[in-house]
Amino acid sequence: MERKSFTDIDIKDLYDNKAVLMLFGALLNHPSTLLRHDRFNLDVNDFIPRHHKIIFSAINNLVHSGVDQVDSIAIDSYLNKYPEQYEVFMNKKGLEGLEFAKEAAKGDNFTYYYNRVKKFSLLRSFLKAGIDIRFIYDPDEMNSTKKEKMQKELDEMSINEIIDLVNMKMTNVRQKFEVSADSYGQKAGHNIKNLVEELDEAPAIGMPLNGKFINSIVRGARLKKLYMRSAPTGVGKTRMSAGDAINMASNKIWSEEKSGWVDNGESLPTLFITTELEIEEIQTMFLAFVSGVNESKILDANYTDKERERVLKAASLIEKFPIWIEHLSNHNIQQVENIATKHKLQNKVDYVFFDYVHTTLKILEEISKKSRGVRLREDNVLLMFVSRLKKLANELGVFIYTATQV
């Protein structure tokens, strides 16, 4: 028998009615706790049958309108105000189903049923996007042994692991067609006179960084380049990077030398990615740089009236500057690439500052999958990370500044 195309998969086969029913039962038992918990993110699109969408919407709306105890009677009363939805609910024996679900879901299995519902919702989303998901789960598999193995593997996978598997498929395809972008050559003298003329018109100099010495060495922040500082912990790598970032985006700063606000060149779209410090900690560094007021004074709110006025003026300026801060903690390399790409496309960012490269559990997992489980030394992992950043700088045509800890 010829295997069907993945486009012929019925999305209703990617839906677990029992898991949904148990999920509803858990929501009835603990509605406020579960629907307001950051770990759980349910959406009406996680459900297919209309009566399931109606039930979820009713529970969700009741909870967010302040009702702490939600039961079948409360849902019946709520839906009674909407005749069309109420008719669908009653025709599907909604009351009986909810009462059974609430009684059956008194155990502590909410997380399992939640994950199962979200996994199928994710698979349906991939299918709608034109991605063949049968290598993860094939609802048309006829072999009972294979089907059972597939179910077991789906249960053991996390949602992020499913996403990573799809990303890996896409990455493998992408790599097959990127050879020409990574490898190219020519005769040394080819087009060399044109290069001289181009440099006459536009010398290879980037926007200035903080410090005359660094600018002399690296010739400013040049697009398609990756610069990296190395220093021990506590030296101030993040602080220097934050200063360079806000300097790119600032067209006006306080000058202690001139005792006034001065022009600071063009205001350039900039992204700062922090991995350890919170966004607020980066913001106070930005305030200190622009206002010329020592950060410790800002943190202690211990400054003169004139210094406070400068800080408030700096805050107003920063609100207008084209600079964004992203916080990543347990990140992988793909996440860094995704965030930089998003800001390049959405905000026209040309200057990216990544706090500093270090290993995380997600990075080690990502590299382990790519190396098929081969263990790599930490320095090799970091080298791969930096290589990916350099490649990203070329692909996006951006300047990237980062650091390493020694």
N, C-alpha and C positions, 0 to 999 in steps of 0.2 A: 504494500500500500504506500502510495507516494505521500511524503510528509508535507503537511500544509505550510504555507508561508506564515511568518510571524504576524503579518498584517491581517491574517484571517482569525487571529485569536480573539475570542469574545471576552471583553473586559469583565463581564459578569463572572467568568471563570477565575478571575483574579480578585475574588471577594470571599471572605469567610464569614458567613451569616452567624455561625455559632460564636465566633470570637467577638463579633459586633454586639450580639445579645448579652454576652458576659460583660462586655465593656459598659453597656447601658446599665446593667445591674450594679456594677461597681460605682458608676456615676450617681446612681440613685442612693447608694449607701453612703457615699462620701462626696457629694457634688461640689461643695465649696472648696474642699482641700485639693481635689484633683483638677478642677477646671481653672483654679487660680495658681497652680504650681508651675514654676518656670520650666521644670523638666518635661512637662506634658504640653503638647501643642496640637490640639484637635481642631479640625476644620470641617465645615459642612461638606467639602469636596472629598473627605475621607470616606464618605458613604455613597452607595449607588442607588438602592431603592428609594423611591420618594418618601415612603413612610418612615424610613430610617433617617433621612434628612430632616423630616418634620420633627421626629422625636428628639434628635440631637439639638436642633435649633430651639425647641421648647425648653429643654433642660438648661442649655447655655444661657438663654435669655432670662429664665427665672433666676438662675444663680447671679447673673450680673445685674439684676434688678434688686438684689438684696435678699433673696429668699435663701435661707440656709438649709432648710429641710425640704427636699424635693421628693415627692412620691407620685404614684400613678394618679392619685386623686388630684394633686396640684397640676399635673400635666393635662389631665382631662379638663379641668376647669379653665386652664390657660388656652387650650386649643379650641374650646367651645366658642370662643370669641371669633374664630376664623372658620366659618362653615365649610368651605371647600377643603381645607386641610384637615378639619375634624372628621369629615366624611371619609377621607382616605385613611386616617388613623383608625377609625372604628371598623371600616371594611376589612382592615388587615388584623383585626382583633388585637389592637395595640395595648389595651388595658391588661388583658390576660397575659400577653407576652411580657410586659414590663413587670408585673407582679411575680411571674415565674423567674424572670431574670434577676430581680432583686433578691429573691430567696436563694437562688443558685449561686450567686456571686458573693456570698458572705465571706469567702476565704480571702487570702492575701495574694491573688493572682492578677491584679490589675495591670501590673507592668508587662506581664507576658501577653495579655490580650491587647493592650495598647500597642505594643511593639508589632504584634502580628497584623493588626489593622493598619498601622502606619506603613509597614513593609509592603503590603499589597497595594496600598495607595501610591507608594513610591513606584512600584513596578508598573502600575497603570499609567502613571505620569510619563515614565520612560517610553512605554509603548505608544502613547499618544504623540510623543515627540519623534516617533519613527525609529526607535532603538529596539533591536531584537533582544529580549530579556530571557530567552529560553535557555541560555547557558547558566542562568541563575535558577529559574523556575519555569518549567514547561507544563501548563495546565492540561495539555493534550497528550502527555506521556502515557502510553498504554501499559508499559511494563511495570508491574506492581513493585518489583524490587527497586527499580530505578526511581519510581515515584516516591517510595518510602525514604530512600536515601536523600532525594532532593528536598523532601519535607523536613528531614532532620537537619540538613545543612542550612536551610532557610531559617529554622528556629534558632540555630546556633550563631548565625550571623547578626551583627548589629546593623542598624540603618546606615551608619557611616561606612561600614565595610562593603555593603551593597553598592553605595555610591562610588567607593574606591575601585571596586571591580569594574564598573562601567567606565570610570575614568581611565583605568589601565588599558581597557580595550581600545578606547579612543586614542590614548597615547601611543599604543603600539602601531596603530594605523598611521597616525601622524608622523611617527619617526620614519616610516617607510618612504614617505614623500618629502622628507626634509633634508635629504642628503645634499641636494644642490645648494641649500641655504647654509649648510654647515661647512661645506667643502668646495672651494673654488680656487682657480689659479690663472695665471697669465704670464706673459713675458715681462720681465722687470721694467723694460722701457716703454711698455704699452701705455699710451695716454699720459705719459709723465710730464710733457710740456703743458698740457691742459691743467694738470695738477698744480704746477707752479703758478699759472695764471689765476686759478681759483684761490690759491693762498694769498696772492696779491690783493684780490678783492675782499676775501674773508679769511683773515689769519686764524690759525687753529688755537683760538683763545676762548675760554668759556666765561660764564658769569663769575665774578669774584667771590671767593670764600673768605672767611674771617682769618686774617693774618697774612702779612706780606710774604713770609717765608714759604708758607704752604702754597700760595698763589704762584710764587716764582718756580717752585718745584713742579707743580702739576698743571700750571697754566689755566687755573680756574676750573669751574665745573663744566666740563665739556659733555655734550650729549653723546650717547652711545658708549660712554665710559663708565667703568666701575672703579671707585676709589675705596681704599680700606685702611682704617687706622688699626694699630695693634698696641695695646697697653694693658698693664695689670689692673686688677679690680680696684675701684676707688679713686682712679686717676681723674675721671671725669669724661669718659668717652661719650656717654649719653648727653651730658651737658654741652659739650663741644658740638655734637651733632645737632642738638636742638637749636643752638645758636646759629649754626650754618643754615638750618632749614628756615627759621623765621627771618633770617637776613635775606634769603631769596625772595620771600613773599612780602617783605616790608618795603614800602616806598617812602616811609617817613619814620624816623627814630629820634630819640632824645640824644643830644650831643652834650656831654659834660664839658668838653673843651669850649664849645660855643654857648653853653648855658641856654640852650633852646632847642626847639624841634627843627630838624634838618631833613632835606630830601635824601633818600637812600636808593636812588635809581628806580628801575622798573620793578613793578610788583608781579612776580612770576608764580603761576600755579604750582604748588608744592605739596607733597605728601610726607608725613612723618609717621613711621610705624614703630610703636613701642611694644616691647615684649615683657618687660618686668614692671616698669613704672605705670601707675594709673594715668589716665588722660589728664586728670586735674594736676598731677605733678609736672606734666609737660607744660600745661598751660601757665603755671607760675613761672617756669623758666622763660617762656615766651614773654610774659609780662615784664620780667626783670630785664630782658634784653632790650625790648622796645622802650621801656620807661627809663632805663638807666638807674633804677632803684634796686639795691641789693635784695636778692630773693629772700634772705633770712628776715628782712624787715617786712616783706610782703606776707610771709608765712606767719609771722608773729603779730601782724597788723600793728607794728610798732614803728610808725614813721611820722614825719612832720605833715602838716596840712598840705604843704606844697608838694611833697613827695606823693601823698595820697592822690592829689589832683593829677599828677603825672601818671600814676598807675591807672586811674580811671580813664584818662585820655588814651593810654596805651590799649586798654581793654576795648574802647570804642574803635580804635584803629584796627585791632586784630579781628574784630567782628567783620570788618570789610575786606581784610586780606584774603586772597585765594589760597588758603592753607588748610589742610585737613589732617586730623590725627586718627589713626586706627590702632586699636589695642589688640594684640595677639598674645595669648599665653602658651597653651599647649598646641602649637601650630605645626603644620608640615610645610614643605617647600611649595607644594601646589597651592596652598592657601595664600602664601605670600605673592605668588605669581598672579593669582586670581584678583587679589585686592589691588595690586599695582595696575593690572590691565583695566579693571573697572574704573579706577580714577583717571587713567589715561584717556579712556573713551568718553566718560561722563563729564569730567572736569578739566580735560585738556592738560593734565599734569605732565610736566617735563622733568621735574626734579623729585627724586624719591630718596628719602633717608630711612634706612632700616637700622634700628637701634644697634644690635650687634648679632653676629651669627653664633649660635650655640645649638647643641643638640637638645631635642625634646623626645618624649615617647612617640609622638606622632611621626617625627622625622625618622626615627630609628625604624618604626614599622614600615614607613613608606620606602625607605632604602632597602630594607630586608625583603620586601616584596619584589622590588626591581632587581635585586641581586639573587633572587630565588633562594633566600635563606642563608646565603654566604655571609659570615660575620666579617664586618669591616672595622678597622680601627677608627677611633673617634676623629683623628686628623683626616682620614680619608673621607669620612662622612661630611666633615666641614668643607673639605676641598670640593666635593660634589655640590654642596649647597652654594658655595661661592661661584662655581662654574655655571650653575643654573642662573644665578643673579646676573652674571656677565652676559650670558646668552639672552636673558630677558632685556637687559639694557639695549642690546643690539636690535632685538625684535621690535621693541616699542619705540626705539629712538629716544630713550630717556637717559638722564644722568642718575646713577645710583651711588649713594655713599653709605658705607657700613663700617663695621669694626669687628675685631676679634679680641678675645681676652687672652693674655699671656701670663 
